[in-house]
Amino acid sequence: MKIEPFKVEMWMNEHEDKAIFNTGETCVDSLSMDELFEIVGLDKYETLNALTQRRLTYGHIFGNPKFKKGISSLYQTINENDITTTHGAIGANHLVLYSLVEPEDEVVAVLPTYQQLYSIPASFRATVKQHVLTPENNFLPKIAELKKQVSKKTKLIILNNPNNPSGSLMDLEMLKEIIEIAKAADAYILSDETYRGLTQADVESPSIADLYEKGISVSSMSKVWSLAGLRLGWIATRNKAALEQCLLHRDHNTISCGMIDEELAAIALANKELILARNRKIIQDNLVILDEWVAKEPHISYVKPQAGTATLLYYDFDRSSRDLCLDLIDNHGLLFTPGDCFEFESCVRIGYGCKTEELIAGLNKFSEYLATI
């Protein structure tokens, strides 16, 4: 099976360790175990002592019940039986696509998005139609155009909400319109909701799994919960046929997730309000700083993000995004992600969920660079 190189992951693998100013990271400032226990009010020694007495078996094959209870609390209609845990959202997306997409199927996927959402179906020899989101439309789907792209052959409509890399957010009304398109084609909707809940305003961030009987939600502990090192994600859907296929295929590539990881994730989600309050404050405070910086930079423009931890910064000079980002990381220690990793040009992706002082330092370094243009 041939598959396109994963541009974002290859870029980060090669360059992240070189960063002095890491404005390429898209997790909200990652937590240590000490910080996790402090936030949730647990005694570290008692908690670790209990964990160290656990036998390191496979644990719960389909997911720790406490962890799955925490996951279900993030939805309105999903219960523990509608969930299976995975190795990150990257594993969840792969499992859904591996389970549902066959040769000759048709898939409609938004662009820009996380590359596996269109490269994996293409590798299975499905026909992939790209629904291109544009800055002129605030990186939101054009419903009339999407309706024309979806046909009776369409197996999956693939969304990313909130969107990575743009930070756009589809609201309830837009999701309902997309659901009506999917219903007419009897298609599934797979929604990568890895950044769900990290909104700038106090607005609803609905899940496709709650809204549509053939909706499949994917998420993880990485971005919203600052625990990427646990390598945990999940699939949530009320559609029994889809979940059964995922579980059947999961036996071939997962068996179970790490039992200690799932214990820690269960602790985090049992205290989700505390972590979410911390992380929303970080991204909301940091976006104010980024917004003021963009307003002062004559070479830079953007569509202000509504959710998530990342956005695209557009520049007005003639240089490829890859050349620009290579110059910035190799000669200035400043990490962005080239727009060409998302099939876009004249832009870079910035992650603004890092520590505030790191964001400020990175933006100051970029200002110094831009002054020489």
C-alpha positions as CSV (number, residue, x, y, z in Angstrom):
1,M,0.0,0.0,0.0
2,K,1.4,3.4,-1.0
3,I,0.7,6.5,0.9
4,E,1.7,10.1,0.7
5,P,4.4,11.3,3.1
6,F,2.9,12.9,6.2
7,K,4.2,16.5,5.7
8,V,3.4,18.0,9.1
9,E,4.8,15.0,11.0
10,M,7.9,14.9,8.9
11,W,8.5,18.6,9.4
12,M,8.0,18.4,13.2
13,N,10.2,15.3,13.5
14,E,13.0,17.0,11.7
15,H,12.9,20.5,13.2
16,E,11.1,20.6,16.5
17,D,14.2,19.7,18.6
18,K,16.1,22.6,17.0
19,A,13.6,25.2,18.2
20,I,14.7,27.9,20.6
21,F,11.2,29.6,20.1
22,N,8.7,26.8,19.7
23,T,5.6,28.4,18.1
24,G,5.0,25.3,16.1
25,E,3.6,23.2,19.0
26,T,-0.2,22.9,18.9
27,C,-0.9,21.4,22.4
28,V,-1.9,23.7,25.1
29,D,1.1,24.1,27.4
30,S,1.8,20.5,28.4
31,L,1.3,19.4,32.0
32,S,3.8,17.4,34.1
33,M,2.4,14.7,36.4
34,D,3.2,16.9,39.3
35,E,1.2,19.7,37.8
36,L,-1.7,17.4,37.0
37,F,-1.9,16.2,40.6
38,E,-1.6,19.7,41.9
39,I,-4.4,21.0,39.7
40,V,-6.8,18.2,40.7
41,G,-5.8,18.2,44.3
42,L,-4.4,14.7,44.6
43,D,-1.6,13.6,47.0
44,K,1.2,12.6,44.6
45,Y,2.7,9.9,46.8
46,E,-0.6,8.3,47.6
47,T,-1.6,8.3,44.0
48,L,1.7,7.0,42.6
49,N,1.9,4.4,45.4
50,A,-1.5,3.0,44.3
51,L,-0.4,3.0,40.7
52,T,2.9,1.2,41.4
53,Q,1.0,-1.7,43.0
54,R,-1.0,-2.4,39.8
55,R,0.1,-5.4,37.8
56,L,1.1,-4.4,34.4
57,T,-1.3,-6.5,32.4
58,Y,-3.2,-5.5,29.3
59,G,-5.8,-3.9,31.5
60,H,-9.3,-3.2,30.1
61,I,-9.2,-4.2,26.4
62,F,-11.7,-1.7,25.2
63,G,-10.8,1.1,27.6
64,N,-10.7,1.8,31.4
65,P,-14.3,2.2,32.5
66,K,-13.4,5.3,34.6
67,F,-11.7,6.8,31.5
68,K,-14.6,6.0,29.3
69,K,-17.0,7.6,31.9
70,G,-14.9,10.7,31.7
71,I,-15.0,10.7,27.9
72,S,-18.8,10.2,27.9
73,S,-19.2,13.3,30.1
74,L,-17.8,15.4,27.2
75,Y,-20.9,14.5,25.1
76,Q,-24.7,14.9,25.5
77,T,-25.9,11.5,24.2
78,I,-22.8,9.2,24.2
79,N,-22.4,6.5,26.9
80,E,-19.5,4.3,27.8
81,N,-20.7,1.6,25.3
82,D,-20.5,4.0,22.4
83,I,-16.7,4.6,23.0
84,T,-13.5,2.8,22.3
85,T,-10.1,4.1,23.2
86,T,-7.1,4.3,20.8
87,H,-3.5,5.3,20.6
88,G,-4.1,9.1,20.2
89,A,-6.5,10.8,17.8
90,I,-4.1,9.8,15.1
91,G,-4.9,6.2,15.9
92,A,-8.6,6.9,16.1
93,N,-8.7,8.5,12.7
94,H,-6.7,5.7,11.2
95,L,-8.9,3.1,12.8
96,V,-12.1,4.7,11.5
97,L,-10.8,5.1,8.0
98,Y,-9.2,1.6,8.0
99,S,-12.5,0.1,9.1
100,L,-15.0,1.9,6.9
101,V,-13.2,3.0,3.6
102,E,-12.9,0.5,0.8
103,P,-11.6,0.8,-2.8
104,E,-14.1,2.5,-5.1
105,D,-15.7,4.4,-2.1
106,E,-16.0,8.1,-2.4
107,V,-14.9,10.4,0.4
108,V,-15.4,14.2,0.7
109,A,-12.8,15.9,3.0
110,V,-12.2,19.5,4.0
111,L,-8.9,21.1,3.2
112,P,-6.8,22.4,5.0
113,T,-6.9,19.7,7.7
114,Y,-4.8,17.0,9.3
115,Q,-3.3,15.2,6.3
116,Q,-4.2,11.6,7.3
117,L,-7.9,12.5,6.9
118,Y,-7.4,12.6,3.1
119,S,-4.2,10.7,2.5
120,I,-5.3,7.5,4.2
121,P,-8.6,7.2,2.2
122,A,-6.6,7.9,-1.0
123,S,-4.1,5.1,0.0
124,F,-7.1,2.7,0.2
125,R,-7.9,3.7,-3.4
126,A,-11.0,5.6,-2.5
127,T,-11.9,8.6,-4.6
128,V,-11.2,11.7,-2.4
129,K,-12.9,15.0,-3.2
130,Q,-11.4,18.0,-1.4
131,H,-13.7,20.7,-0.1
132,V,-11.3,23.7,0.0
133,L,-11.9,26.1,2.9
134,T,-10.7,29.6,2.1
135,P,-9.8,32.7,4.2
136,E,-12.4,34.7,2.2
137,N,-15.0,32.4,3.7
138,N,-13.4,32.4,7.2
139,F,-12.2,28.8,6.5
140,L,-15.8,27.5,6.8
141,P,-17.5,25.1,4.4
142,K,-19.6,26.5,1.5
143,I,-22.8,24.5,2.0
144,A,-24.0,24.8,-1.6
145,E,-20.7,23.7,-3.0
146,L,-20.4,20.8,-0.5
147,K,-23.9,19.7,-1.5
148,K,-22.8,19.4,-5.1
149,Q,-19.7,17.4,-4.2
150,V,-21.6,14.8,-2.2
151,S,-23.2,12.0,-4.2
152,K,-25.0,8.7,-3.6
153,K,-21.5,7.1,-3.8
154,T,-20.2,9.2,-0.9
155,K,-19.3,6.9,2.1
156,L,-17.8,9.6,4.4
157,I,-17.9,13.3,4.8
158,I,-14.8,14.2,6.8
159,L,-14.7,17.4,8.9
160,N,-12.2,18.9,11.3
161,N,-14.0,21.0,13.9
162,P,-12.5,23.2,15.3
163,N,-10.2,23.3,12.3
164,N,-6.5,22.6,12.3
165,P,-4.7,24.7,11.0
166,S,-7.1,27.7,10.7
167,G,-8.9,27.8,14.0
168,S,-12.3,28.1,12.4
169,L,-15.4,26.7,14.2
170,M,-18.5,25.4,12.6
171,D,-21.6,26.3,14.7
172,L,-24.7,24.2,15.3
173,E,-26.6,25.5,12.4
174,M,-23.9,24.8,9.9
175,L,-23.4,21.3,11.3
176,K,-27.1,20.7,10.9
177,E,-26.9,21.7,7.2
178,I,-24.0,19.3,6.7
179,I,-26.0,16.5,8.4
180,E,-28.9,17.0,6.0
181,I,-26.4,16.6,3.1
182,A,-25.1,13.5,4.6
183,K,-28.5,12.1,5.3
184,A,-29.5,12.5,1.6
185,A,-26.5,10.4,0.7
186,D,-26.8,8.0,3.6
187,A,-23.2,8.9,4.4
188,Y,-21.2,8.8,7.6
189,I,-19.7,12.0,9.0
190,L,-16.3,11.7,10.6
191,S,-15.4,14.7,12.6
192,D,-11.9,15.1,14.1
193,E,-12.8,17.1,17.2
194,T,-9.3,17.1,18.8
195,Y,-9.6,20.8,19.7
196,R,-13.3,20.7,20.8
197,G,-14.0,22.9,23.8
198,L,-11.1,25.3,23.3
199,T,-13.2,28.2,22.2
200,Q,-12.4,31.9,22.3
201,A,-15.9,33.1,23.1
202,D,-18.3,31.4,25.5
203,V,-20.1,29.5,22.6
204,E,-21.4,26.0,22.1
205,S,-18.9,23.6,20.5
206,P,-21.3,20.7,19.5
207,S,-20.1,17.2,18.6
208,I,-21.2,15.4,15.5
209,A,-21.7,12.3,17.5
210,D,-24.5,14.0,19.5
211,L,-26.2,15.4,16.4
212,Y,-26.2,12.6,13.8
213,E,-26.9,8.9,14.1
214,K,-24.1,8.2,11.6
215,G,-21.8,10.8,13.2
216,I,-18.4,9.6,14.4
217,S,-16.4,11.8,16.8
218,V,-12.6,11.5,17.3
219,S,-10.6,13.2,19.9
220,S,-7.7,12.8,22.3
221,M,-6.0,13.8,25.6
222,S,-3.3,15.8,23.7
223,K,-4.5,19.2,22.7
224,V,-7.3,20.3,25.0
225,W,-6.1,18.4,28.0
226,S,-2.3,19.0,27.7
227,L,-1.4,15.3,28.1
228,A,0.0,14.3,24.7
229,G,2.5,12.1,26.4
230,L,-0.3,9.7,27.4
231,R,-0.8,8.9,23.7
232,L,-4.5,8.4,24.2
233,G,-7.5,9.1,22.0
234,W,-11.0,7.7,21.3
235,I,-13.8,7.1,18.9
236,A,-17.3,8.0,20.0
237,T,-20.4,7.1,17.9
238,R,-24.0,5.9,18.5
239,N,-23.8,4.0,15.2
240,K,-23.4,0.4,16.2
241,A,-22.5,-0.8,12.7
242,A,-19.6,1.6,12.5
243,L,-18.4,0.9,16.0
244,E,-18.5,-2.8,15.4
245,Q,-16.3,-2.5,12.4
246,C,-13.9,-0.4,14.3
247,L,-13.7,-2.9,17.1
248,L,-13.2,-5.8,14.6
249,H,-10.3,-4.0,13.0
250,R,-9.0,-2.7,16.3
251,D,-8.1,-6.3,17.3
252,H,-5.6,-6.3,14.5
253,N,-3.7,-3.2,15.5
254,T,-4.3,-2.2,19.1
255,I,-5.4,-4.9,21.6
256,S,-5.5,-2.3,24.4
257,C,-4.1,1.0,25.4
258,G,-1.7,1.5,28.3
259,M,-3.3,0.8,31.6
260,I,-1.3,3.4,33.6
261,D,-2.0,6.0,30.8
262,E,-5.7,5.4,31.1
263,E,-5.6,5.7,34.8
264,L,-4.0,9.2,34.5
265,A,-6.4,10.2,31.8
266,A,-9.4,9.2,34.0
267,I,-8.0,11.4,36.7
268,A,-7.8,14.3,34.3
269,L,-11.3,13.9,32.9
270,A,-12.8,13.5,36.4
271,N,-11.5,17.0,36.9
272,K,-12.1,18.4,33.5
273,E,-13.5,21.8,34.5
274,L,-10.3,22.6,36.3
275,I,-8.0,21.7,33.4
276,L,-10.3,23.3,30.8
277,A,-10.4,26.6,32.8
278,R,-6.6,26.7,32.9
279,N,-6.3,25.9,29.2
280,R,-9.0,28.3,28.0
281,K,-7.3,31.1,29.9
282,I,-4.0,30.3,28.2
283,I,-5.4,30.4,24.7
284,Q,-7.6,33.4,25.3
285,D,-4.9,35.4,26.8
286,N,-2.4,34.4,24.2
287,L,-4.7,35.2,21.3
288,V,-5.0,38.8,22.6
289,I,-1.2,39.0,22.3
290,L,-1.2,37.5,18.9
291,D,-4.0,39.7,17.6
292,E,-2.3,42.8,18.8
293,W,1.0,41.7,17.2
294,V,-0.7,40.9,13.8
295,A,-2.3,44.4,13.8
296,K,1.2,46.0,14.1
297,E,2.9,43.9,11.4
298,P,2.5,45.3,7.9
299,H,3.6,42.1,6.2
300,I,1.2,39.8,8.2
301,S,-2.5,39.2,8.0
302,Y,-4.8,36.4,9.3
303,V,-8.4,35.3,9.8
304,K,-8.8,35.5,13.6
305,P,-9.3,32.0,15.0
306,Q,-12.4,31.2,16.9
307,A,-11.2,28.0,18.6
308,G,-8.3,25.7,19.0
309,T,-4.6,26.5,19.5
310,A,-3.4,27.3,16.0
311,T,-4.0,29.6,13.0
312,L,-2.5,30.6,9.7
313,L,-0.4,33.7,9.4
314,Y,-0.4,35.0,5.8
315,Y,2.6,37.1,4.5
316,D,2.8,39.4,1.5
317,F,6.3,38.8,0.2
318,D,7.4,36.4,-2.5
319,R,8.8,33.4,-0.9
320,S,7.7,29.8,-0.5
321,S,6.4,28.8,3.0
322,R,9.0,26.0,3.2
323,D,11.9,28.3,2.4
324,L,10.7,30.8,4.9
325,C,10.3,28.3,7.7
326,L,13.7,26.7,7.0
327,D,15.4,30.0,7.2
328,L,13.5,30.8,10.5
329,I,14.3,27.5,12.2
330,D,17.9,27.0,10.9
331,N,19.1,30.6,11.3
332,H,16.9,32.1,14.0
333,G,15.7,29.1,16.1
334,L,12.0,30.0,15.4
335,L,9.6,27.2,14.6
336,F,6.5,27.5,12.5
337,T,4.9,25.0,10.2
338,P,5.0,25.7,6.5
339,G,1.7,26.3,4.8
340,D,2.6,23.8,2.1
341,C,2.2,21.0,4.8
342,F,-1.5,21.8,4.4
343,E,-1.4,22.3,0.6
344,F,-1.6,26.1,1.1
345,E,1.0,28.8,0.3
346,S,2.1,32.2,1.4
347,C,1.3,31.3,5.0
348,V,2.7,29.6,8.1
349,R,0.9,27.8,10.9
350,I,1.6,29.2,14.4
351,G,0.6,27.5,17.6
352,Y,-0.3,29.9,20.3
353,G,-1.1,27.5,23.2
354,C,2.4,27.6,24.6
355,K,3.6,29.5,27.7
356,T,2.8,33.2,27.2
357,E,6.4,34.3,27.6
358,E,7.4,31.8,24.9
359,L,4.8,33.2,22.5
360,I,5.9,36.8,23.2
361,A,9.6,35.9,22.6
362,G,8.8,34.0,19.4
363,L,6.7,36.9,18.0
364,N,9.4,39.4,18.9
365,K,12.0,37.2,17.0
366,F,9.7,37.1,14.0
367,S,9.3,40.9,14.1
368,E,13.0,41.3,14.0
369,Y,13.1,39.0,11.0
370,L,10.2,40.8,9.2
371,A,12.0,44.2,9.8
372,T,14.7,43.0,7.4
373,I,12.2,42.2,4.6
